[in-house]
Amino acid sequence: MAAVGARRLGASGALIVDVLVLQHIACEPPGVYEDVLRERSATLHRVEVDAGDELPDWREVEAMVAMGGPMSANDDAALPWVSDEKLLIRDAVRAGLPFWGVCLGVQLLAASLGARVYAGEAPEVGVLPVELTEAGTRDPVFAALPPTLPALQWHGDTFDLPQGAVRLAGSPAYPNQAFRFANAYGVQFHLEVSGAMAREWMGVPEYANALERTIGSETLLRAVDERGEEMLEHGRVLFERWLDYVVRTSSFNAVRLEA
């Protein structure tokens, strides 16, 4: 990794950062979020947690991204790395490290901050509307989105809002869809997923089971094909705003990256 303390700018003047990516299954990479990072010449340090990769020292990066996966944030006994990752997230977030969590990633964030993660009444699967809260419409990151937008949902667990967090978005079935806590942002829904990725997810037993219990594969694929480009564009805009308004300006990185 580049030495801490050196401010690194790309040709466009954009800040170049080291980003830790916590990936929990091979078919759930950051998608369009990774595209944005590579366009900005970010250095990605990918850790495939489920494959046994060792969790690194979070102090060596300027931002952390935690992706989804079929496991639960409560699987501490079956998967010892779950406890380790929650401790990593807790320490990093409370120190002010910019964090972005998706699906399982937001649930791990909530759990690491002391909130309850639990099974919902029914799986939420499909391309469904997400609505910004009033706080979401004023948030410097989420304000770039329309008040209501389509998003891919594919989850059975949900979470309570951590103490001190701000709820940014909800859906009719699950009111806690996005929140921020200091420099940490988490989203339950997916805006990063291409049609090819969605098709690959159908091969994951846990995802296939939830799909067949709800809307079925044909309905899902049709919706993803119809709204996929729109969702990816929203994902791109949202993640770019997080990089610009949180990662670039955070006091945590101001000390580490000042000229």
N, C-alpha and C positions, 0 to 999 in steps of 0.2 A: 504494500500500500504506500501511497505517497506520504511523505512526512507531514505530520500535523503542523500547522502554522504557516504553510505556504498557500497563498491565495492563488488559485488556478482558474484562468479564464479561457474559454474556447474562442475560436475565430470570431464568433458573433458577439462576444462579450458576455455570454452566459456563464454562470458559475459552474465549474466542473466539480462534482462531488463523488465521494466514495459511498456506495449504497449497499447495505447488507440486505440480501433477499432471502427470506426464510420460506422455503418451498416444501410442502408436505406430501405431495404426490407428483409424479412426473408430468401428468397431463394438466396440471394447474400452474403453469408459469404466469408471470405478470401480464402477458398478452400485450395490449396496446400501451399499458404503463411501461413495459420494457422497451417498446418502440420509442416512446418519448425519452426515456433515459439514454438510449443509445444515440438518438438524434442530438442530444445535448452532450454527448461524449462523456457521460458519467461512467465511472468504473463500478461494475457490478461484481459483488462477491456473493455468489449463489451457494447457499447451504441446503442440501437435500436432507432435511431432518429425518424423514422416514427411512432413508437409506443408511442412516448411521453416521452422517457427517457430524463432526464436532461443532458445537456452538462456539463462535469466536468471542473475543472481547468487544463489546459494543462500543467501547471508547475509541476504537480504531476507525470508526466510520462517522459520516456526517448525517446519515439518515438510515432508517430501517423500514423495510416493506415485508409484511407477513401475509402470505397468500392462504387460499382455502385448502380443504382436504376433507376426506370422508370420516375422519376420526372426530372425537368429541374433545372439547376443552376440559372435560371431566375425566378423561382416560388416564389419569395419573398412575393408577395401579397397573394397568395393562401396558402402558407405554411410558416408561420412566422419563423419556425426554420431554413429555408434556409439562411436567413440573419444572424441569430445567428451563424450558422456553418461557414459561410464565414468569419465572424469577428474572430472566434476562430482560423481558419486556418491561416488567415492573421497575427494575432498577434504571433502565434506559429512559423510560418515559418520565419517571419522577425526577430524573436529572435534567430533563428538557430536550432529549434527543428527538428530532422530528421522526414521527412514526406514521405509517400508512398500513392499515389492516383491512383485509377483505374476507368476508364470510367467516371461516374458522379464525382468520386473523383478527377480526373485530371481537369475536367471542373470547379469544385468548387475551386480548387487550382488556375487555370488561372483567374477566376473571382475575387478571393480574392486578387490577385496581380494586379488588374486593367485592365485585358484583356477582350476582348469581347467574349461572348459565344452566339452562334446563331444556328439556324437550317441550316443544310447542304442542298445541292441540292437534295439529295436522301439518304435514309438509306443505311448504309454500313453494310451488314449482310453476314456472312459466314466465312469459314476458308480461309483466304486470306493472300497473302504475305505482310510482313512488311520489309522494308529495313532500315538498319542503315545509318545515315548520316556519313560524315567523322568524325565529332565530336563524334558521337556515337561509332565509332570503336576505338576511343582513350579514351573514358570515362572508369574509373576504374570499374564501375558497368556493363555497356552495352557491354564492350569489351569481356565479356565472351560468348556472343551470336554470332552465325554466321552472316555474313553480310546480308543475307536474311533468314527469318524464317516464318513458318506458324503461324498465330494467329487467334483466334476467334474474329470476329467483330460483334457487335450488337448495333448500335447506329445511331441516326439521327442528334444529335447536334454535333457541332464542336466548335473550339475556335481559337482565335488569340494567338500568342506567347506573353507572358508577356515581358515587357521591362526588359532587363538584363538576360533573360532566354536563355538557350542553347538547340537548337533542336537536339534530339538524334535519332529520327526515323520518317519515313513517309510511306505513301502508295500512290498508283496512284490516288486514289479518294480523300484522305484527307492527305495533306502533314504534318500536325501537329499530330503525333501519340505518341510522347513521348518528354519530356523535363526535364531539371533540373534547379533549381533555388536555389543556395546555397546548403543546405542539403535536399532540397525537390525534389522528383522525382515523375513524373506522367506519366501514360501510358493510352492511349485511349483503347487499345486492351486488350483481356483477355488471360492470360496464366495460370490462376489458376483454370480453370473450368473443372470438370470431366464430363463424359457423362451423369451421373445421374443429375448433376446440370443443364446442358443444356436442358435436357428433362423437368425439373421442370420449367425452364424459359418460356417454351411454354404455360404455364398456366397463365402468366401475360398478360393481354389484350394488353398493349402497345407493348410488345415484339412480341406477336403473330401477331398483325397487321403488324408490320414491316417485319416479316418473310414471311407472305403470299404475301406481296407487292413485295417481292424480289425473293428469291430462293426457298421458300417452305420448309416444315419440313423434307421431305424425303432426299433432297439434303443436308441439314444442318446436320442431324443426321449421314448420311453416311460419311461426311467429318470429323465430330467430332470423330466417331468411328475409322476412318483410321489414323487420325493425333493426336488423343487425348493424347496418351502417350508421343509423341514427344513434344507437347506443354507443358504438365505438367512438363517435365524434364527441358525445357527451363525456365519455370516459377520458378522452384525450384532453379536453378542455379542463375538466375537473382536476386531473393529475398535474397538468401544467400550472394551474393556479396554486396547488399545494407546493410545488417546487418553488414558485416565484414568491408566494406570500408567507410560506412557513420555513422551508428549508433554507432559502437564500437569506431571509431576514431574521432568523431566530437568534436570540442572544447566545444560545449554546454554540452556534457555529460562528458567531461574530468574533468570539475570542480565538477560536481555533483557526479561522481562515482570514483574519485581518491582514492587510498588506503590511 
